[in-house]
Amino acid sequence: MNKKIDTAPYKGVRDFYPKAMHLEKYLFSTMRTVAERFGYVEYSASPLEPAELYRAKSGEEIVNDQTYTFIDRGDREVTLRPEMTPTVARMVAGQKRELGFPLRWYSIPNLFRYENPQRGRLREHYQLNVDIFGVQGLEAEYEIISLASNLMTEFGATPTDFSILVNSRKVMNDLFQNLEVSSGNQHTLSKLIDKKAKVDSANFKASIEKVLGEKTECFIEALSSSKSLIDLLGPENENIKNLMNLLAMLSRGGLSNVVFSPTLMRGFDYYTEIVFEIFDTNPDNKRSLFGGGRYDNLTELFSSDMVPAVGFGMGDVTLADFLESHGLIPEYSSEVRLTLASVSEENMESVLALAQELRTSGVNVATDTSNRSVGDKIKNTLKLGIPFFVAVGEDEITNNIFKLKNLALSEERTVTKEELVKFV
C-alpha cells in the first residue's frame, strides 16, 4: 500500500478552518475599518520579489537566516517577501510622478520567514501595513501612532492594556557620537540593544564591554532611563527636542500610555529617526506586539528622489495572542444564518425554491435535502454553528407557515415566509 501523505500543514504555517477563518476575517475587517477611517486606501502586490530588494536594506539577519529564497527557472534569485515595506517603497518610487502626496496606503499581505516556530512567531503570517508618504514633519508620526492606538481600542483594548514605546534612531546616533563609537561598532551596538530584552543583564553588559570597554558603564547608564539619556546629551539636543515635541503632541492628543524608551531600536536597518512599538502590559503576555517608524531613505534604492515615509506593520499572530490574553476574542458565529431542511424527498424542490427566495432577500441560507431524519439534520446544523433551523414539508409550503427553531436559545416560534427574513 502506498504511504499516505500527512494531513498536517507545513511546519510553522496554518490551515484556517472556518472558526479560525472567522477570527481572521474579524481581524482584517477591523484593520480595514480603522485604516480607511484615517483616510488610507488599500493596495497589494505579489509575494515574489527579487532577493536583492531585501539585501539592500532589511538587514543581513533577515536575508541570510530568515528568508525563503530560491533560484527560479530563469536563473533569477527570488524571495518570498518577509516584509512589505521594501515592496511599497518600490511601488511608490515606480510611479512617483503619477501619485498624489501625501500618500496614505495600507495592505494586509501574507509574509514568510524561516523562523523557529513558537508562540507569537510562525513561518508565515498576515500583517496590516500602514504607511504615509510625503510628510516630513512630526504630524506623520503623530498620525501613524494615533492610528495604531485607535486599532488597539477598536479591538476592545483599554489604554492600560498596552503601552506605546517611542525612541529616535537619531538620538541613539548622538549617543554613539558622544561616546566616540566608530560606525562599524554603532551597527553592532544597535543590534545588541535591539536584543537586550532577550538576554540577562550580565550577558548584555559583557557583550557591550567587548565593544566599548571602559565606556560601558556610561553607555548602560544612558540606556537605563530617558532622564539619564537626556542628562548626557542635554535637553537642547535637537533630536531630543524633536522627540519631546512628538511625545507632547501625542499627550495633547489624548494618548496617555506613551513612554520614551532608550532601548527601543527596531530590527530593520532602514529606519532613520522615530521608531515605536506597541507593548502588551498583561503579565501573561508581556511582549512587543508590533511597531514601525520613519524610513525616509528607502525609495532612494530605486531613484535619486527621497520620499519621506512613516509606517508600521501589525501581525495577526501576536494580535490574536493579545486578544486571547485580554479576553477579547469574539465568539464564533457562522455566516450562514439558517438551514432549510426537507422533510422528505418530495419536498426537495420546494426547499430549494424557498432558499433562493430568502437569499434574494439577503439571508444566508444553507439547505439540507439529504435522507437523514430531521433530528439528525438539527444535530448537523448545531455542529456547523448555524443558529436557525426550519424543516419544510407539504403543510409548510401549502399554508406558508413555518416553525423557526432558534438553536442557540432552544426556542421555537411560528412565522410566515415574510417573517422568516426579519427573525433570521
N, C-alpha and C positions, 0 to 999 in steps of 0.2 A: 504494500500500500504506500502511495506517495505521502511524504511528510506534509502535514498541513501547515499553512502559514499562520504565525501567531496573530491573534486579533488585537494585541496591544499596539498603540501608536509608537512611532519612532521615539527614542528616549529624549525627554525634555520638551516634547510638544504635546498638544492637547487635541482630543476629539471633543466636539461640542454637541453633546446630546441635548434634546430640547430644553431641559431645565437649566443646563449650563448656558445654552444659547439665549435663554430668556434673560439671564443676568447680563450677558454680553450686550444684548440689544438695549437693555436699560442703560448700561454704561455709555454706549455710543450715542443714544438718543439724548441723554443729559449733556454729554460733551458738545454735541451739535447745538443744542438749545442755548447753552451759555456762550459758546464762541460766536454764534450768529447774533446773539443779543448785544455783543460788543462790536458788531459790525464786520465780522470776519466771514470770508467766503471759502468754500471747500474746493480743494484741488486734489489731484492724485498723480501717481507716476508708477512705472514698472518697478518691481523689486530687484531687477537686474541692473547693475551699474558697472562701469569699468573699475577694476581694482585700484587704479591709480587715484581715483577720486578720494578714497579713504586714506591712502598712504600720505597724501599731501597734508592733511590737517587733522584727522580724527585722533591720531596718536598711535605710536608703534604697538602698544599692547593690544589695542582693538584690532589692528590689521594682522599682526603676527600670531596672536593667540586666540582670537575670538571670532574671526570671520569664516564664513563658508565661501571659499574662493576656489575656482577651478578654471581649467582651460577649455574653451568651447571648441566646436568643430571648425571654427575659422581661425584657430590658434590665438584667440584673444583671451586675456586673463579677466575673468568676470567674478563679481562678488554679489552674493545675496545681501541686500542692504542691511547693515547692522543698526543704522540710524537714518533719520530723514533729513537732518539739517544740510548736509552737503548736497543732497538732491534738490532741495528747494532753492538753495543758493545758485546751483547750476541753472535751474529753470528761470529764476529771476534775471540772472546775468544774460541768459539767452534771448530774452525779449525785453530788455530794459527800456529800449526806445519806445516800445508799444504800450507799456504798462503805465498805469496812473499811480502816483505816490502821494501820500503814504499808502502802502500796500498792506492789506490785512488778509492773511491766508491761514487756513487750517486744514489738517488732513488727519485721517486715522489709519495709518499704514500698518501692515504686518512686517515685523522686523525679526532678524535672525542673527543669533550669536552663539558660538560654540562655548557655552558656559558649563559649569558644573551644576546640574540642576539641584535646586534647594528652595526652601520657602522664599517666595518673592522674586525668584530668579529662574527662568526657564530658557530653553534654547530658541524659542520663538514667543513673541507676544505682540499684541496690538498696542499702539501708542498714539494718543492725541498729540499732535504737534501744532503749536500756535506761534505765528511769527508776524512781527510788524517790521516793514522795511521802509527806509527813507526818513526816519526821525532821529536826529542827532541828540536831542535833549532828553532830560530825565522823564519827560512825560511818557516816553515809550516804556521805560522800566516801570513807571507807576501803573500804566495801563495793563501791562502784561502780568505784573504781580497781583494787581487787583482782580484781574480775570481768573488767575489761578486760585485766589482766595474765594472768589464767587463760586467757582466749580466745587470747592470743598463744601461750602454751605449749601449749595444746591443738592448735593448728595446727602444732606442731613447733618453734617458735622457742625459743631459749635466752635468758636474761636479757641476755646480751651482744649479742644481735641487735637489741635495741631499748632505748630509754631512755624514761622517763616524766617529762615536763617538767611542773612544777607552779608555779602562781603564784596570787595573790589580787588580784581587782579592788579590794578594799577597801584593800589595801596600796598599790596604784597610786594610788588616790584620796588616800591620806595623803601620797604623794609630791607629787601635784599641789597639795595644800593647803600642804604645807611650802614649796613654791616660789611660792605665791600665784598659781596659774594659774586664770583665770576658767573658769566652767562650759562656756562655748562652746569655749574653747581646749582644755579637757580632752578633749572629744569628738574634736577634730581630732588631738590628740596620740595618743589611743588608736588611731585609725586608722593614723597614721604608724608607731607601734610595731608594730602587727599586720602591717605590710608590710615591716618592717625587713630581714628575710632576703632580700627580693626586690630590694633596691637596694644600691648600694655605699655605703660609709661616708661618702664626701664628700657625695653627694646626700642621704643621710639627715641628716647634720649641717646641711646648707643648709636643708632643709625645717624642721628643728627651730628653727633660728635665726630663721626668719620668724615663728615663734610666740613663742619665749621670749627672743630677743635675748641679753643678757649672761648669762642663767641657763642657756644651752645647755650649757656645759662641765659644770656641776654636774649637770644632768639626765642627760647622756650617761654621766657617771662613775657615777651611781647605777644606771643600766641595765647597766653593764659586768659586774657580778657581784653575787651575792646578798650578799656581805660588804659591798660598797660601799653597797648599799641599806639594809642593817641598820645600818651605821655612821651613815648620815644620819638615819634615823628613830628609831634607838635600839632596843636589844633588848627594852625594856619596852613598846614599842608593842603594843597589844592585838591588832591584826590580824597583826603579825609573830609574836607568841606563838601565835596560833591556827594560823597556817601551820606554824610549827615543831612544834607538837603533832601536826599531821597527818603531817608528814614522819617524826616519831619513831614514830608508830603504824604507818606503812607499813614502816618499817625493822624494828620488832619483829615485824611480820607476815611477814618474810622477803623483802620487796621490796627488792633491793639496787641497783636501777637507777633510782631516783627522784632527780630533780635539780630544785632550786629555780631557775627561770628567770625573771628580772625582765622579759624582753622578751616573754613569752607573754601575749597578750591575748585571743585568740579573737575572731572577727569579729562575732558576733551581739551586739546591744545588750541582750539580756535577761539576760545573766549578771550575777549580783550579788556573788559572792565568789570561792570557789575555782574555778579553771579548770585543765584539764590537757590534755596531748596525748601520744600515743604517737608516738615518732620513730624512724624506721629508721636504724640505725647503719652499714648497708652503704654503702661509698663510692660504689657504682654507683647507689644509690637513696636518697641522703640527703635525706629529706623527712619532713614530718608525714604520718602515716597516718590518724589520726582523733583525736577528742578530745571534751571536754564540760566540764561544770561545774555549779555551783549556780545555779538560777534561781528564787528564792523569790517573785518578784512577778508571774509570768506569768499565774496564774489570776485576778489582780485585774483583768485585761481584761474578765472576764465576770461577776464578782461582787465584793462588798466583802470576801470571805473570802480571806485569804492562806494558800496551802498550800505549805510548804517543799518543794523538789524538787531532786534532783540526777540528772543523766543524761549519756549520751554517744551518739554515732552513729558506727558503723563501716561505711564504704562498701566495696562489693565490688570496685570498680575498683582502689583503692590497696592493698587487701588482697591481691588477686591479683598485683599488681606486686611486693609484698613477698615473697610465697611464691615467685614466679619468681626473684627476686634471690637468695634463700637456698636455692634448690633444693628447695623444699618442695611443689611442685605434685604431686598424686597422679597416678599413671599411669592412663590411661583404661582402663576395662573396661566392657563392655556389661552392662546389667541383664539382658539375655537370656542365659541360660546355655547353651542347647542348640538346635541346628537339627535337626529331624527331616525328612528328605528322602525322597520316594518314589522308588523305582527305576523304576517305570512307572506309567502312568495307572491300571492295575488296583489298585495299592496305595494310591491316594489316600485312600479312606475309612478304611483301616486306620491310616494315618499320622495322620489327624485324630482318630480314636478314642484312639490311644495318647497323642497330645499332650494330650488332655483328661484322661486318667488321671494323667499326670505333673503337670499343672497343679494337679489336686486334691491332689496330694502336696506341693505347694509349690515346684515347679520352674518357672522362667520359660522357656517353650518357644516357639520360632517354627517354622513349618512351611514347607517348600518343595515344592510339588506341581506345579511347572512342568514343561515338556517338555525342559528343558535336561539335559545329561549330568550325572552325579554329580560329575565333575571340576569342571564349571562351578559347580555348587551349592556345592562346597567353597570355590572361589575367592571366591564371593559371601559366604559365611559369614565368611571371613577379612576381607574388606573391611568387613563390618559389625562386626567386633570381637567376634564370638560365639566363645567358647573351645572349645565341644564340638560334635561333629557325628556323627549316626548316619544311615546310609542304610537304609531299610526296604523289604524285598522279601518275597516269599512265604515264603522259608526262615526269615527272622527272625520273622515272625508265627507260623508253624507251630511252630517249635522254642523260641520265647521266648528266643532268644539273639541278642545284638546286638554289633556291632563299634563300640565307642565310641572316636572319634578325639579326642584332645586336641590341637587345632591349635596351641596356644601352645607345646607341648613336642614336637610332631611324634611323638606316641606313640599307640599303639592297644592297647586291651585288650578282651577278650571278656567280656561281662557279661550277666546276666539282666535282665529288666524291673525286678525289685525292686532290683537293684544299681545300676541307672541313677540312681535318686534319690540314693543315697549318694555315688556318684562325681561326679555333676554338682554 
